[in-house]
Amino acid sequence: MSATMGQCYYNETIGFFYNNSGKELSSHWRPKDVVVVALGLTVSVLVLLTNLLIIAAIASNRRFHQPIYYLLGNLAAADLFAGVAYLFLMFHTGPRTARLSIKGWFLRQGLLDTSLTASVATLLAIAVERHRSVMAVQLHSQLPRGRVVTLIVGVWVAALGLGLLPAHFWHCLCALDHCSRMVPLFHRSYLAAWALSSLLVFLLMVAVYTRIFFYVRRRVQRMAEHVSCHPRYRETTLSLVKTVVIILGAFVVCWTPGQVVLLLDGLDCKSCNVLAVEKYFLLLAEANSLVNAVVYSCRDAEMRRTFRRLLCCGCLRWPTHKSAHYTASARTSASTRIILPGNGHPLMDSTL
């Protein structure tokens, strides 16, 4: 189907755009639709419950009222939003898609794009703040609150911008020849831009964590020369490698498949059967909101203790008598404690 030059189709049905893009719009529930919705509802509920628990833990434990936990709380909020957005999608997919208005369809996609963008952008913000604190040999509790709040505001401005652009500007309602196959009302260039921006975020995260790793390894090696190579320093390096691999590996596994098909569709790859896998890859990207909770929060020993206290509804006494023994390893989501002594300065803990 070819659009007349300058002609726009604001009053057409959703089916019109799906037919234009060649994406099937079923009038009944197919077996694969039922499977996707069942899996999607399960993942959404798990994402909602897990991230609600993290937010409750951060709010209820005063030890978490520190700038770095503002970012972890923001990540949980973004992932909670992603769970709500995906839940909304599950209740408006399959045969129900055809009953959506154009505004309703853009709302469905905008919620999803905004929440996932906020989640990815927060991952980058956490990496940047960890890099700054490690390089400055600075406690997370000493991070400037204003800078962290500015980062959080920047994350949501960027997320809202990318989420709202297609509905107000970056669509194909006036350029049917440029409509995406996977997202039939979106301009293909938007998909390519979104995929490339996520790739850029990943490359920046790789660069940041790689720099942290080599910096810490170099410091650990220098320290080992003065303490006869204590096994603790080797354990620190191995733990750091494990943490970096988990963080970057989780991002690659959950996001790469979806970014690849988005980019292929954005580049108008005619021979690529992107429609066969798009729903499953979107589900995998949504699962990242559950993986984030495990990687960034549930590996924290103090966070786990707070979870147990919340889940037991107060049946466990809060161990206030242990507060003097509270260490940096319980204040960081990555569970890696690195002691970096400065030249003649007191010991400070800098966490990944």
Secondary structure as UniProt FT lines:
FT   TURN            5..6
FT   TURN            10..11
FT   HELIX           14..21
FT   HELIX           31..60
FT   HELIX           62..64
FT   HELIX           67..90
FT   TURN            91..92
FT   HELIX           94..99
FT   HELIX           102..135
FT   TURN            136..137
FT   HELIX           140..142
FT   HELIX           145..168
FT   TURN            173..174
FT   HELIX           176..178
FT   TURN            184..185
FT   STRAND          186..187
FT   HELIX           188..226
FT   TURN            227..228
FT   HELIX           231..266
FT   TURN            267..268
FT   TURN            270..271
FT   HELIX           274..276
FT   HELIX           278..293
FT   HELIX           294..298
FT   HELIX           301..311
FT   TURN            312..314
FT   HELIX           320..325
FT   HELIX           328..330
FT   TURN            333..334
//
